[in-house]
Each structure stands twice: as structure tokens, then as C-alpha cells.
């Protein structure tokens, strides 16, 4: 797939990320850009880094490539040290091994119930009937949110994607305020309940303190809690649903891999990360240059916005040779699925737990997962990844 390289000395625009060929197949478009223009400028995304080396450099050099990009409070991904460090100390505790062990049975029960609700045979549209439902139920269970928030959250994610693609700042602000309203209502309910409030993460955040506990420690305020929960929710709902769709589609399209994993389920943890390297569930994250820097042969002044294109970096031929080849012996540290450096994904342990549980249940409780003849999956458009619709045939014993 060839993406048109736009040469315009006045605007320095190298490509159009919103063009139809890119939106129709982001993975192929980014592969092309990585080979022909690995550091590219566009009016829509400003600068984009496509190669593994350049993305990794930006991740490791957080002093040159800062995270303070968002117009609103974004904890922790929109902060740099020392503020980032203090908030990560709070956030990382929610994803420690003890919490993952406690949540594992809940996670597995949700996955099993949803697989059992799939039709015993015939066609199913997996994204709407399974993947998105799984991510909503899982996130709500982890945070302690009521079921009546599922539908508002689903609508919120859809509106957020549309506003982000359109770069509609007014709509993006309205969507953020809508989410804030959801969460602040929850916080009011928890505070009013006092000691009778559910003993879950949302309630726990109300008690968390930041700062030196012996000097200026204080509890998190509502805006900080909302920002933390917004960050978790945006990342969780979109990328987990995308990941489930990508994994199921890959197994349907590669029956040899599906058979191998049914026979050797112990390979699933590595296989999941390899499949999600091949087709990334997260397209990009943002940075900003804090000083003038040269990268990939391009000179960038301070204050330039940058998109790190994960979905391209993890397919770089210089690191992964044949990037479409499914292999279980690749170097794990090369896979940037959960980022790297001080801003690596704090929720990676939860994501790994959820994806392993859902794939184990899907394989254990079905006989075959197949593509539907004559019906193609529809790829998702930026900022989403994976599939917007995914027709599959799933056979299982009743």
C-alpha cells in the first residue's frame, strides 16, 4: 500500500493521516510510511515517528520528549517527573501482584459467562456482542462501578473516538465533561455512604494521599481522581476490546496457530503479545519536545508535538525481520506493546490478566473459531485500532 507523500515546503506536510487509504488500513499505511518517511510531518498529527529506534529513543529520553501534552489534567500520562513519579507511586499499587491474584477469579468468571452466551453455532458479530461487552464488564468490575454505567460508558467511548478523529476540540471538551460528571456523581455517593461504601478501587482513591506523608501529605482531590479514572477507562475500554477482536480474528485467519494454542495453552501468554505486536491494539501516544532535537534526519525545535506510532514501531523489519511472521522466540523487551521507560503502561498486569483469561476461556469452551466466507471484517479507524465489525463463526458444545 502506497501512501501519498505530500511535498509542501511551506507547510512541511509529508502525509495526511486522515486520508481514506490510511483510515481504511492503518497498519499497511504505517508500514509504508516507516519505509519511505520514518519521521513525517502532517497538519493533523504534527510529527509522527514510525521506526522502532526512533520511538524507543523518545520513550527512553523523557527529558527531551516530554509528556505534558494534554490541555487538561492527565494523570499520570500527561505529566513529567517529579509530578509523574509521585502519582505513579500511588497508581502502581493498584496493579500489584496481590490485587491481580484477588481479581483473577472475577475476571475469569466474566470471560466464561460471556463465552457461554455466544451462540452454539453460526455467525456472530464479535466486537459488539462480545469484545466491547467484555471490556465494559471487566473495567466496571475492577473499579467497582455499577452495571448501569455500562451503556453511558460505551456511548462515551464512541463519542470520544469520533471527536478525536475529527479534531473537534469543542466536542472533545464536552465528552471530557460528560465523563467527569459520571465520576463525580460516583464520588458523591461513596462519600455519603461513609464506612458503608464498597471497599473497591474507586473508594480507595478517595483515601489516597500524595506528598511527603510526614510534611505536606494530602488526599487526592476530585479532579485528580477523575483524571486517573479517565486515563484508566480510555486505555482499558478501547484497547482491551480491540485486543480481543484482533486475537480472535488472528486465530480464525490462522487455524494452524489456533490449533497449536488449543494443544499447548501454556504458550498463550507469549502468543497473545506476539499477535498484538503484529497488529497493535493501540495506534499511538503523544509527546512534546522540550528542547531542539534531531531525530531520524529531521530537525525539530522545542515545543513540537509528536505521535509515537506504536502500530508501526512494533512491525519494524530492522528489529523483527519478517514482522508478519508469528514467532514465540522473539526478544520480549523489543515488543513495545505496553511501552517502555518511565511512562510504560501501569495497567499492563491487568491487561495481561484479562486477555489471558478471555483467550483461555474462548479456546477451552469452543471447538472452532472461523472466518465467515464472503464477509470481511471492517478495520477500525484512527484513533481506534483493530476492527469496528468482526463477523466470525464460532462452534461450541452446549
Secondary structure by P-SEA (a helix, b strand, c coil): cccbbbbbcccccccccccccccccaaaaaaaaaacccccccccccbbbccaaaaaaaaaaccccccccccccccccccccaaaaaaaaaaaaaacaaaaaaaaaaaaaaaaaaaaacccccccccccccaaaaaaaaaaaaacccccaaaaaaaaaaaaaaaaaacaaaaaaaaaaaaaaaaaaaaaaaaaacccccccaaaaaaaccccccccccccccaaaaaaaaaaaaaacaaaaaaaaaaaaaaaaacaaaaaaaaacccaaaaaaaaaaaacccccbbbbbbcccccccccccccbbbbbcccccccccccccccccccccccccccccccccccccccaaaaaaaaaaaaaaaaaaacccccccccbbbbbbccccccccbbbbbbbbcc
